[in-house]
Amino acid sequence: MPTSEQMLACIRVCQALSNLYLDIHLFRFDAQREELYILAGETIGLTIFKNGLWEFDDDTEV
């Protein structure tokens, strides 16, 4: 189950992506790592950590 911090961060991130008219292709909670992962647009991937902080993933760069 995601933490409250993760859920709030997820709402903020998804709203920002939506404001940019980007499609969200993948939304996943990894229970083992306790991380949320979002894949949006053509090349945007980000991880939301347990404490609500998030970062872009380098793996999705073209």
N, CA, C and O atoms as a Tripos MOL2 file, in Angstrom:
@<TRIPOS>MOLECULE
protein
  248   247    62     0     0
PROTEIN
NO_CHARGES

@<TRIPOS>ATOM
      1 N           0.8410   -1.1790    0.0000 N.3       1 MET1
      2 CA          0.0000    0.0000    0.0000 C.3       1 MET1
      3 C           0.8900    1.2480    0.0000 C.2       1 MET1
      4 O           1.7840    1.3620    0.8390 O.2       1 MET1
      5 N           0.6620    2.1720   -0.9170 N.am      2 PRO2
      6 CA          1.4560    3.4130   -0.9370 C.3       2 PRO2
      7 C           1.2480    4.2270    0.3370 C.2       2 PRO2
      8 O           0.1990    4.1440    0.9760 O.2       2 PRO2
      9 N           2.2550    5.0090    0.6960 N.am      3 THR3
     10 CA          2.1460    5.8800    1.8600 C.3       3 THR3
     11 C           1.3220    7.1160    1.4890 C.2       3 THR3
     12 O           1.0860    7.3850    0.3110 O.2       3 THR3
     13 N           0.8920    7.8550    2.4980 N.am      4 SER4
     14 CA          0.1500    9.1000    2.2680 C.3       4 SER4
     15 C           0.9930   10.0830    1.4740 C.2       4 SER4
     16 O           0.4910   10.7700    0.5850 O.2       4 SER4
     17 N           2.2770   10.1470    1.8010 N.am      5 GLU5
     18 CA          3.1860   11.0460    1.0910 C.3       5 GLU5
     19 C           3.2750   10.6830   -0.3880 C.2       5 GLU5
     20 O           3.2740   11.5600   -1.2520 O.2       5 GLU5
     21 N           3.3510    9.3760   -0.6750 N.am      6 GLN6
     22 CA          3.4150    8.9250   -2.0640 C.3       6 GLN6
     23 C           2.1300    9.2720   -2.8120 C.2       6 GLN6
     24 O           2.1710    9.7100   -3.9620 O.2       6 GLN6
     25 N           1.0020    9.0760   -2.1590 N.am      7 MET7
     26 CA         -0.2660    9.3510   -2.8250 C.3       7 MET7
     27 C          -0.4140   10.8320   -3.1510 C.2       7 MET7
     28 O          -0.8750   11.1780   -4.2390 O.2       7 MET7
     29 N          -0.0340   11.7080   -2.2300 N.am      8 LEU8
     30 CA         -0.1160   13.1450   -2.4840 C.3       8 LEU8
     31 C           0.8510   13.5630   -3.5870 C.2       8 LEU8
     32 O           0.5010   14.3720   -4.4460 O.2       8 LEU8
     33 N           2.0550   13.0210   -3.5660 N.am      9 ALA9
     34 CA          3.0330   13.3220   -4.6100 C.3       9 ALA9
     35 C           2.5240   12.8300   -5.9620 C.2       9 ALA9
     36 O           2.7070   13.5010   -6.9780 O.2       9 ALA9
     37 N           1.8980   11.6830   -5.9770 N.am     10 CYS10
     38 CA          1.3660   11.1120   -7.2100 C.3      10 CYS10
     39 C           0.2910   12.0200   -7.8060 C.2      10 CYS10
     40 O           0.2630   12.2330   -9.0180 O.2      10 CYS10
     41 N          -0.5750   12.5450   -6.9770 N.am     11 ILE11
     42 CA         -1.6180   13.4510   -7.4590 C.3      11 ILE11
     43 C          -0.9940   14.7050   -8.0560 C.2      11 ILE11
     44 O          -1.4110   15.1570   -9.1220 O.2      11 ILE11
     45 N           0.0010   15.2690   -7.3760 N.am     12 ARG12
     46 CA          0.6690   16.4730   -7.8850 C.3      12 ARG12
     47 C           1.3590   16.2010   -9.2180 C.2      12 ARG12
     48 O           1.2470   16.9930  -10.1540 O.2      12 ARG12
     49 N           2.0740   15.0790   -9.3010 N.am     13 VAL13
     50 CA          2.8060   14.7340  -10.5260 C.3      13 VAL13
     51 C           1.8300   14.4640  -11.6750 C.2      13 VAL13
     52 O           2.0280   14.9620  -12.7840 O.2      13 VAL13
     53 N           0.7970   13.6930  -11.4220 N.am     14 CYS14
     54 CA         -0.1730   13.3740  -12.4760 C.3      14 CYS14
     55 C          -0.8950   14.6350  -12.9510 C.2      14 CYS14
     56 O          -1.1780   14.7710  -14.1410 O.2      14 CYS14
     57 N          -1.1950   15.5540  -12.0400 N.am     15 GLN15
     58 CA         -1.8280   16.8120  -12.4320 C.3      15 GLN15
     59 C          -0.8910   17.6290  -13.3180 C.2      15 GLN15
     60 O          -1.3230   18.2030  -14.3180 O.2      15 GLN15
     61 N           0.3850   17.6820  -12.9560 N.am     16 ALA16
     62 CA          1.3600   18.4200  -13.7640 C.3      16 ALA16
     63 C           1.4880   17.7980  -15.1580 C.2      16 ALA16
     64 O           1.5400   18.5170  -16.1570 O.2      16 ALA16
     65 N           1.5380   16.4820  -15.2250 N.am     17 LEU17
     66 CA          1.6190   15.8060  -16.5210 C.3      17 LEU17
     67 C           0.3670   16.0820  -17.3470 C.2      17 LEU17
     68 O           0.4520   16.3000  -18.5550 O.2      17 LEU17
     69 N          -0.7780   16.0730  -16.7060 N.am     18 SER18
     70 CA         -2.0380   16.3460  -17.3800 C.3      18 SER18
     71 C          -2.0810   17.7800  -17.8990 C.2      18 SER18
     72 O          -2.5740   18.0250  -18.9990 O.2      18 SER18
     73 N          -1.5750   18.7150  -17.1270 N.am     19 ASN19
     74 CA         -1.5360   20.1160  -17.5640 C.3      19 ASN19
     75 C          -0.6890   20.2880  -18.8200 C.2      19 ASN19
     76 O          -0.9180   21.2040  -19.6100 O.2      19 ASN19
     77 N           0.2820   19.4090  -19.0000 N.am     20 LEU20
     78 CA          1.1400   19.4370  -20.1920 C.3      20 LEU20
     79 C           0.5690   18.5850  -21.3280 C.2      20 LEU20
     80 O           1.2190   18.4050  -22.3570 O.2      20 LEU20
     81 N          -0.6410   18.0630  -21.1410 N.am     21 TYR21
     82 CA         -1.3200   17.2190  -22.1260 C.3      21 TYR21
     83 C          -0.5160   15.9760  -22.4820 C.2      21 TYR21
     84 O          -0.4860   15.5530  -23.6380 O.2      21 TYR21
     85 N           0.1310   15.3980  -21.4830 N.am     22 LEU22
     86 CA          0.8920   14.1680  -21.6960 C.3      22 LEU22
     87 C           0.0660   12.9570  -21.2760 C.2      22 LEU22
     88 O          -0.5810   12.9690  -20.2280 O.2      22 LEU22
     89 N           0.0930   11.9250  -22.0910 N.am     23 ASP23
     90 CA         -0.5760   10.6740  -21.7440 C.3      23 ASP23
     91 C           0.2260    9.9480  -20.6750 C.2      23 ASP23
     92 O           1.4570    9.9360  -20.7090 O.2      23 ASP23
     93 N          -0.4700    9.3500  -19.7380 N.am     24 ILE24
     94 CA          0.1790    8.4870  -18.7470 C.3      24 ILE24
     95 C          -0.0050    7.0560  -19.2500 C.2      24 ILE24
     96 O          -1.1230    6.5450  -19.3070 O.2      24 ILE24
     97 N           1.1070    6.4210  -19.6120 N.am     25 HIS25
     98 CA          1.0580    5.0920  -20.2160 C.3      25 HIS25
     99 C           1.1200    3.9800  -19.1790 C.2      25 HIS25
    100 O           0.5580    2.9040  -19.3840 O.2      25 HIS25
    101 N           1.8010    4.2340  -18.0680 N.am     26 LEU26
    102 CA          1.9850    3.1970  -17.0550 C.3      26 LEU26
    103 C           1.9920    3.8330  -15.6750 C.2      26 LEU26
    104 O           2.6400    4.8540  -15.4420 O.2      26 LEU26
    105 N           1.2660    3.2150  -14.7810 N.am     27 PHE27
    106 CA          1.2310    3.6340  -13.3850 C.3      27 PHE27
    107 C           1.3230    2.3510  -12.5660 C.2      27 PHE27
    108 O           0.4480    1.4910  -12.6660 O.2      27 PHE27
    109 N           2.3780    2.2110  -11.7520 N.am     28 ARG28
    110 CA          2.5920    0.9340  -11.0550 C.3      28 ARG28
    111 C           3.1370    1.1610   -9.6560 C.2      28 ARG28
    112 O           4.0100    2.0030   -9.4440 O.2      28 ARG28
    113 N           2.6130    0.4000   -8.7050 N.am     29 PHE29
    114 CA          3.1610    0.3750   -7.3570 C.3      29 PHE29
    115 C           3.9250   -0.9300   -7.1920 C.2      29 PHE29
    116 O           3.3510   -2.0100   -7.3340 O.2      29 PHE29
    117 N           5.2110   -0.8380   -6.8940 N.am     30 ASP30
    118 CA          6.0510   -2.0050   -6.6520 C.3      30 ASP30
    119 C           6.0610   -2.2550   -5.1450 C.2      30 ASP30
    120 O           6.7050   -1.5210   -4.3950 O.2      30 ASP30
    121 N           5.3530   -3.2810   -4.7090 N.am     31 ALA31
    122 CA          5.2100   -3.5600   -3.2770 C.3      31 ALA31
    123 C           6.5310   -3.9590   -2.6270 C.2      31 ALA31
    124 O           6.7500   -3.6530   -1.4550 O.2      31 ALA31
    125 N           7.4080   -4.6290   -3.3520 N.am     32 GLN32
    126 CA          8.6910   -5.0270   -2.7730 C.3      32 GLN32
    127 C           9.5860   -3.8260   -2.5230 C.2      32 GLN32
    128 O          10.2100   -3.7250   -1.4670 O.2      32 GLN32
    129 N           9.6540   -2.9160   -3.4830 N.am     33 ARG33
    130 CA         10.5130   -1.7340   -3.3500 C.3      33 ARG33
    131 C           9.7930   -0.5710   -2.6790 C.2      33 ARG33
    132 O          10.4190    0.4140   -2.2860 O.2      33 ARG33
    133 N           8.4690   -0.6900   -2.5490 N.am     34 GLU34
    134 CA          7.6160    0.3540   -1.9700 C.3      34 GLU34
    135 C           7.7730    1.6740   -2.7190 C.2      34 GLU34
    136 O           7.9450    2.7310   -2.1130 O.2      34 GLU34
    137 N           7.7090    1.5920   -4.0610 N.am     35 GLU35
    138 CA          7.8660    2.7530   -4.9200 C.3      35 GLU35
    139 C           6.7510    2.7800   -5.9640 C.2      35 GLU35
    140 O           6.2850    1.7400   -6.4290 O.2      35 GLU35
    141 N           6.3400    3.9890   -6.3150 N.am     36 LEU36
    142 CA          5.4080    4.1940   -7.4190 C.3      36 LEU36
    143 C           6.2220    4.5410   -8.6600 C.2      36 LEU36
    144 O           7.2170    5.2600   -8.5710 O.2      36 LEU36
    145 N           5.8070    4.0400   -9.7980 N.am     37 TYR37
    146 CA          6.4910    4.3550  -11.0470 C.3      37 TYR37
    147 C           5.4590    4.8590  -12.0490 C.2      37 TYR37
    148 O           4.3910    4.2660  -12.2000 O.2      37 TYR37
    149 N           5.7780    5.9490  -12.7290 N.am     38 ILE38
    150 CA          4.8980    6.5230  -13.7420 C.3      38 ILE38
    151 C           5.6980    6.6920  -15.0280 C.2      38 ILE38
    152 O           6.8130    7.2130  -15.0180 O.2      38 ILE38
    153 N           5.1120    6.2440  -16.1320 N.am     39 LEU39
    154 CA          5.6880    6.4310  -17.4580 C.3      39 LEU39
    155 C           4.6930    7.2790  -18.2470 C.2      39 LEU39
    156 O           3.5320    6.9020  -18.4010 O.2      39 LEU39
    157 N           5.1580    8.4360  -18.7500 N.am     40 ALA40
    158 CA          4.2480    9.3670  -19.4320 C.3      40 ALA40
    159 C           4.9060    9.9430  -20.6800 C.2      40 ALA40
    160 O           6.1300    9.9670  -20.8090 O.2      40 ALA40
    161 N           4.0570   10.4080  -21.5960 N.am     41 GLY41
    162 CA          4.5650   11.0000  -22.8290 C.3      41 GLY41
    163 C           5.4370   10.0150  -23.5790 C.2      41 GLY41
    164 O           5.2580    8.8010  -23.4820 O.2      41 GLY41
    165 N           6.3720   10.5500  -24.3220 N.am     42 GLU42
    166 CA          7.2760    9.7030  -25.0960 C.3      42 GLU42
    167 C           8.4680    9.2180  -24.2790 C.2      42 GLU42
    168 O           8.9470    8.1040  -24.4870 O.2      42 GLU42
    169 N           8.9520   10.0440  -23.3520 N.am     43 THR43
    170 CA         10.2180    9.7130  -22.6880 C.3      43 THR43
    171 C          10.2640   10.0220  -21.1970 C.2      43 THR43
    172 O          11.3430    9.9850  -20.6050 O.2      43 THR43
    173 N           9.1410   10.3210  -20.5760 N.am     44 ILE44
    174 CA          9.1680   10.7030  -19.1670 C.3      44 ILE44
    175 C           8.8660    9.4960  -18.2860 C.2      44 ILE44
    176 O           7.7960    8.8960  -18.3810 O.2      44 ILE44
    177 N           9.8070    9.1560  -17.4450 N.am     45 GLY45
    178 CA          9.6290    8.1200  -16.4460 C.3      45 GLY45
    179 C          10.0550    8.6870  -15.1130 C.2      45 GLY45
    180 O          11.0690    9.3800  -15.0260 O.2      45 GLY45
    181 N           9.2930    8.4020  -14.0720 N.am     46 LEU46
    182 CA          9.6960    8.8880  -12.7570 C.3      46 LEU46
    183 C           9.2760    7.9210  -11.6780 C.2      46 LEU46
    184 O           8.3250    7.1530  -11.8260 O.2      46 LEU46
    185 N          10.0130    7.9830  -10.5910 N.am     47 THR47
    186 CA          9.7720    7.1370   -9.4280 C.3      47 THR47
    187 C           9.4020    8.0220   -8.2550 C.2      47 THR47
    188 O          10.0420    9.0430   -8.0080 O.2      47 THR47
    189 N           8.3600    7.6220   -7.5310 N.am     48 ILE48
    190 CA          7.9660    8.3160   -6.3100 C.3      48 ILE48
    191 C           8.3230    7.3900   -5.1450 C.2      48 ILE48
    192 O           7.8300    6.2670   -5.0450 O.2      48 ILE48
    193 N           9.1800    7.8890   -4.2840 N.am     49 PHE49
    194 CA          9.6790    7.0900   -3.1670 C.3      49 PHE49
    195 C           8.7250    7.1270   -1.9730 C.2      49 PHE49
    196 O           7.7790    7.9130   -1.9440 O.2      49 PHE49
    197 N           8.9840    6.2870   -1.0140 N.am     50 LYS50
    198 CA          8.1380    6.1150    0.1630 C.3      50 LYS50
    199 C           7.9020    7.4260    0.9200 C.2      50 LYS50
    200 O           6.8280    7.6320    1.4850 O.2      50 LYS50
    201 N           8.9090    8.3140    0.9330 N.am     51 ASN51
    202 CA          8.7990    9.5760    1.6670 C.3      51 ASN51
    203 C           8.1070   10.6730    0.8610 C.2      51 ASN51
    204 O           7.9790   11.7980    1.3430 O.2      51 ASN51
    205 N           7.6580   10.3660   -0.3620 N.am     52 GLY52
    206 CA          6.9570   11.3330   -1.1940 C.3      52 GLY52
    207 C           7.8570   12.1080   -2.1330 C.2      52 GLY52
    208 O           7.3630   12.8290   -3.0000 O.2      52 GLY52
    209 N           9.1620   11.9780   -1.9840 N.am     53 LEU53
    210 CA         10.0780   12.6170   -2.9260 C.3      53 LEU53
    211 C          10.0860   11.8030   -4.2140 C.2      53 LEU53
    212 O           9.8350   10.5980   -4.1990 O.2      53 LEU53
    213 N          10.3740   12.4660   -5.3180 N.am     54 TRP54
    214 CA         10.3800   11.7630   -6.5960 C.3      54 TRP54
    215 C          11.5500   12.2570   -7.4390 C.2      54 TRP54
    216 O          12.1310   13.3150   -7.1950 O.2      54 TRP54
    217 N          11.8670   11.4420   -8.4390 N.am     55 GLU55
    218 CA         12.9450   11.8150   -9.3610 C.3      55 GLU55
    219 C          12.6710   11.2090  -10.7280 C.2      55 GLU55
    220 O          12.0330   10.1640  -10.8610 O.2      55 GLU55
    221 N          13.1790   11.9070  -11.7400 N.am     56 PHE56
    222 CA         13.1110   11.3810  -13.0980 C.3      56 PHE56
    223 C          14.0850   10.2190  -13.2280 C.2      56 PHE56
    224 O          15.1510   10.2030  -12.6120 O.2      56 PHE56
    225 N          13.6890    9.2370  -14.0530 N.am     57 ASP57
    226 CA         14.5580    8.0950  -14.3010 C.3      57 ASP57
    227 C          15.4020    8.3560  -15.5360 C.2      57 ASP57
    228 O          14.8990    8.8400  -16.5490 O.2      57 ASP57
    229 N          16.6840    8.0360  -15.4500 N.am     58 ASP58
    230 CA         17.5890    8.2110  -16.5790 C.3      58 ASP58
    231 C          17.3350    7.1680  -17.6720 C.2      58 ASP58
    232 O          17.7120    7.3850  -18.8240 O.2      58 ASP58
    233 N          16.7130    6.0560  -17.3340 N.am     59 ASP59
    234 CA         16.5150    4.9580  -18.2810 C.3      59 ASP59
    235 C          15.6050    5.3200  -19.4410 C.2      59 ASP59
    236 O          15.6570    4.6630  -20.4810 O.2      59 ASP59
    237 N          14.7710    6.3450  -19.2990 N.am     60 THR60
    238 CA         13.7980    6.6520  -20.3370 C.3      60 THR60
    239 C          14.2770    7.6980  -21.3280 C.2      60 THR60
    240 O          13.5350    8.0540  -22.2430 O.2      60 THR60
    241 N          15.5020    8.2050  -21.1710 N.am     61 GLU61
    242 CA         16.0160    9.2090  -22.0960 C.3      61 GLU61
    243 C          16.2890    8.5910  -23.4570 C.2      61 GLU61
    244 O          16.7110    7.4390  -23.5610 O.2      61 GLU61
    245 N          16.0440    9.3660  -24.4820 N.am     62 VAL62
    246 CA         16.2810    8.8800  -25.8560 C.3      62 VAL62
    247 C          17.7130    9.0810  -26.2380 C.2      62 VAL62
    248 O          18.1100    8.7370  -27.3510 O.2      62 VAL62
@<TRIPOS>BOND
     1     1     2 1
     2     2     3 1
     3     3     4 2
     4     3     5 am
     5     5     6 1
     6     6     7 1
     7     7     8 2
     8     7     9 am
     9     9    10 1
    10    10    11 1
    11    11    12 2
    12    11    13 am
    13    13    14 1
    14    14    15 1
    15    15    16 2
    16    15    17 am
    17    17    18 1
    18    18    19 1
    19    19    20 2
    20    19    21 am
    21    21    22 1
    22    22    23 1
    23    23    24 2
    24    23    25 am
    25    25    26 1
    26    26    27 1
    27    27    28 2
    28    27    29 am
    29    29    30 1
    30    30    31 1
    31    31    32 2
    32    31    33 am
    33    33    34 1
    34    34    35 1
    35    35    36 2
    36    35    37 am
    37    37    38 1
    38    38    39 1
    39    39    40 2
    40    39    41 am
    41    41    42 1
    42    42    43 1
    43    43    44 2
    44    43    45 am
    45    45    46 1
    46    46    47 1
    47    47    48 2
    48    47    49 am
    49    49    50 1
    50    50    51 1
    51    51    52 2
    52    51    53 am
    53    53    54 1
    54    54    55 1
    55    55    56 2
    56    55    57 am
    57    57    58 1
    58    58    59 1
    59    59    60 2
    60    59    61 am
    61    61    62 1
    62    62    63 1
    63    63    64 2
    64    63    65 am
    65    65    66 1
    66    66    67 1
    67    67    68 2
    68    67    69 am
    69    69    70 1
    70    70    71 1
    71    71    72 2
    72    71    73 am
    73    73    74 1
    74    74    75 1
    75    75    76 2
    76    75    77 am
    77    77    78 1
    78    78    79 1
    79    79    80 2
    80    79    81 am
    81    81    82 1
    82    82    83 1
    83    83    84 2
    84    83    85 am
    85    85    86 1
    86    86    87 1
    87    87    88 2
    88    87    89 am
    89    89    90 1
    90    90    91 1
    91    91    92 2
    92    91    93 am
    93    93    94 1
    94    94    95 1
    95    95    96 2
    96    95    97 am
    97    97    98 1
    98    98    99 1
    99    99   100 2
   100    99   101 am
   101   101   102 1
   102   102   103 1
   103   103   104 2
   104   103   105 am
   105   105   106 1
   106   106   107 1
   107   107   108 2
   108   107   109 am
   109   109   110 1
   110   110   111 1
   111   111   112 2
   112   111   113 am
   113   113   114 1
   114   114   115 1
   115   115   116 2
   116   115   117 am
   117   117   118 1
   118   118   119 1
   119   119   120 2
   120   119   121 am
   121   121   122 1
   122   122   123 1
   123   123   124 2
   124   123   125 am
   125   125   126 1
   126   126   127 1
   127   127   128 2
   128   127   129 am
   129   129   130 1
   130   130   131 1
   131   131   132 2
   132   131   133 am
   133   133   134 1
   134   134   135 1
   135   135   136 2
   136   135   137 am
   137   137   138 1
   138   138   139 1
   139   139   140 2
   140   139   141 am
   141   141   142 1
   142   142   143 1
   143   143   144 2
   144   143   145 am
   145   145   146 1
   146   146   147 1
   147   147   148 2
   148   147   149 am
   149   149   150 1
   150   150   151 1
   151   151   152 2
   152   151   153 am
   153   153   154 1
   154   154   155 1
   155   155   156 2
   156   155   157 am
   157   157   158 1
   158   158   159 1
   159   159   160 2
   160   159   161 am
   161   161   162 1
   162   162   163 1
   163   163   164 2
   164   163   165 am
   165   165   166 1
   166   166   167 1
   167   167   168 2
   168   167   169 am
   169   169   170 1
   170   170   171 1
   171   171   172 2
   172   171   173 am
   173   173   174 1
   174   174   175 1
   175   175   176 2
   176   175   177 am
   177   177   178 1
   178   178   179 1
   179   179   180 2
   180   179   181 am
   181   181   182 1
   182   182   183 1
   183   183   184 2
   184   183   185 am
   185   185   186 1
   186   186   187 1
   187   187   188 2
   188   187   189 am
   189   189   190 1
   190   190   191 1
   191   191   192 2
   192   191   193 am
   193   193   194 1
   194   194   195 1
   195   195   196 2
   196   195   197 am
   197   197   198 1
   198   198   199 1
   199   199   200 2
   200   199   201 am
   201   201   202 1
   202   202   203 1
   203   203   204 2
   204   203   205 am
   205   205   206 1
   206   206   207 1
   207   207   208 2
   208   207   209 am
   209   209   210 1
   210   210   211 1
   211   211   212 2
   212   211   213 am
   213   213   214 1
   214   214   215 1
   215   215   216 2
   216   215   217 am
   217   217   218 1
   218   218   219 1
   219   219   220 2
   220   219   221 am
   221   221   222 1
   222   222   223 1
   223   223   224 2
   224   223   225 am
   225   225   226 1
   226   226   227 1
   227   227   228 2
   228   227   229 am
   229   229   230 1
   230   230   231 1
   231   231   232 2
   232   231   233 am
   233   233   234 1
   234   234   235 1
   235   235   236 2
   236   235   237 am
   237   237   238 1
   238   238   239 1
   239   239   240 2
   240   239   241 am
   241   241   242 1
   242   242   243 1
   243   243   244 2
   244   243   245 am
   245   245   246 1
   246   246   247 1
   247   247   248 2
@<TRIPOS>SUBSTRUCTURE
     1 MET1         2 RESIDUE 1 A MET
     2 PRO2         6 RESIDUE 1 A PRO
     3 THR3        10 RESIDUE 1 A THR
     4 SER4        14 RESIDUE 1 A SER
     5 GLU5        18 RESIDUE 1 A GLU
     6 GLN6        22 RESIDUE 1 A GLN
     7 MET7        26 RESIDUE 1 A MET
     8 LEU8        30 RESIDUE 1 A LEU
     9 ALA9        34 RESIDUE 1 A ALA
    10 CYS10       38 RESIDUE 1 A CYS
    11 ILE11       42 RESIDUE 1 A ILE
    12 ARG12       46 RESIDUE 1 A ARG
    13 VAL13       50 RESIDUE 1 A VAL
    14 CYS14       54 RESIDUE 1 A CYS
    15 GLN15       58 RESIDUE 1 A GLN
    16 ALA16       62 RESIDUE 1 A ALA
    17 LEU17       66 RESIDUE 1 A LEU
    18 SER18       70 RESIDUE 1 A SER
    19 ASN19       74 RESIDUE 1 A ASN
    20 LEU20       78 RESIDUE 1 A LEU
    21 TYR21       82 RESIDUE 1 A TYR
    22 LEU22       86 RESIDUE 1 A LEU
    23 ASP23       90 RESIDUE 1 A ASP
    24 ILE24       94 RESIDUE 1 A ILE
    25 HIS25       98 RESIDUE 1 A HIS
    26 LEU26      102 RESIDUE 1 A LEU
    27 PHE27      106 RESIDUE 1 A PHE
    28 ARG28      110 RESIDUE 1 A ARG
    29 PHE29      114 RESIDUE 1 A PHE
    30 ASP30      118 RESIDUE 1 A ASP
    31 ALA31      122 RESIDUE 1 A ALA
    32 GLN32      126 RESIDUE 1 A GLN
    33 ARG33      130 RESIDUE 1 A ARG
    34 GLU34      134 RESIDUE 1 A GLU
    35 GLU35      138 RESIDUE 1 A GLU
    36 LEU36      142 RESIDUE 1 A LEU
    37 TYR37      146 RESIDUE 1 A TYR
    38 ILE38      150 RESIDUE 1 A ILE
    39 LEU39      154 RESIDUE 1 A LEU
    40 ALA40      158 RESIDUE 1 A ALA
    41 GLY41      162 RESIDUE 1 A GLY
    42 GLU42      166 RESIDUE 1 A GLU
    43 THR43      170 RESIDUE 1 A THR
    44 ILE44      174 RESIDUE 1 A ILE
    45 GLY45      178 RESIDUE 1 A GLY
    46 LEU46      182 RESIDUE 1 A LEU
    47 THR47      186 RESIDUE 1 A THR
    48 ILE48      190 RESIDUE 1 A ILE
    49 PHE49      194 RESIDUE 1 A PHE
    50 LYS50      198 RESIDUE 1 A LYS
    51 ASN51      202 RESIDUE 1 A ASN
    52 GLY52      206 RESIDUE 1 A GLY
    53 LEU53      210 RESIDUE 1 A LEU
    54 TRP54      214 RESIDUE 1 A TRP
    55 GLU55      218 RESIDUE 1 A GLU
    56 PHE56      222 RESIDUE 1 A PHE
    57 ASP57      226 RESIDUE 1 A ASP
    58 ASP58      230 RESIDUE 1 A ASP
    59 ASP59      234 RESIDUE 1 A ASP
    60 THR60      238 RESIDUE 1 A THR
    61 GLU61      242 RESIDUE 1 A GLU
    62 VAL62      246 RESIDUE 1 A VAL
